[in-house]
Amino acid sequence: MLFLAILLLAAMLATLFFLVRGLVNMAGTTTSDLEGTGPSERAIQSNKMMQKRILFQAIAIGIIALILMIASAKG
């Protein structure tokens, strides 16, 4: 159970890290990033960070579900 708690904490911290990193990236958006043809390099980076954040959120939710299943089995 301690192992799952540590994994959950790591997944939550990874989610927070990619959230903050994505917000910082988005805050640095310039007019030239918004105007132009096709997606800018910053937009592509932002999309990749959002995908990683969603991945770690899903992992955290899965770990929570696993912890709850184990806790309910113990009664």
C-alpha positions in Angstrom: 0.0 0.0 0.0 2.9 2.3 0.7 4.3 1.6 -2.7 1.0 2.7 -4.3 0.9 5.8 -2.2 4.4 6.7 -3.4 3.4 6.0 -7.0 0.3 8.2 -6.6 2.4 11.1 -5.2 4.8 10.8 -8.1 2.0 10.8 -10.7 0.4 13.8 -9.0 3.7 15.7 -9.0 4.3 14.9 -12.6 0.8 16.2 -13.4 1.5 19.4 -11.6 4.9 19.7 -13.3 3.5 19.4 -16.8 0.6 21.7 -15.9 2.9 24.5 -14.7 5.3 24.0 -17.6 2.4 24.2 -20.0 1.1 27.4 -18.4 4.5 29.0 -18.6 4.8 28.0 -22.2 1.4 29.4 -23.0 2.2 32.7 -21.1 5.1 33.2 -23.5 3.0 33.1 -26.6 3.7 36.0 -28.9 1.7 37.6 -31.7 4.0 36.0 -34.2 3.1 32.6 -32.7 -0.6 33.3 -33.2 -0.3 34.7 -36.7 1.2 32.7 -39.5 0.6 29.5 -41.4 0.2 26.3 -39.5 0.8 25.6 -35.9 3.8 27.3 -34.3 6.5 25.5 -32.5 5.1 26.8 -29.2 1.7 25.4 -30.0 3.2 22.0 -30.7 5.1 22.1 -27.4 2.0 23.1 -25.6 0.0 20.2 -27.1 2.7 17.7 -26.2 2.7 19.0 -22.6 -1.1 18.8 -22.4 -0.9 15.1 -23.6 1.7 14.3 -20.9 -0.5 16.0 -18.3 -3.5 14.0 -19.3 -1.5 10.8 -19.3 -0.2 11.3 -15.7 -3.7 12.3 -14.6 -5.0 9.0 -16.0 -2.3 7.1 -14.2 -3.1 8.9 -10.9 -6.8 8.1 -11.3 -5.9 4.4 -12.0 -3.8 4.3 -8.9 -6.5 5.8 -6.8 -9.0 3.2 -8.2 -6.5 0.4 -7.3 -6.0 1.8 -3.8 -9.8 2.0 -3.3 -10.3 -1.6 -4.6 -7.6 -2.9 -2.3 -9.0 -1.0 0.7 -12.6 -2.2 0.0 -11.4 -5.8 -0.3 -9.7 -5.6 3.1 -13.1 -4.6 4.5 
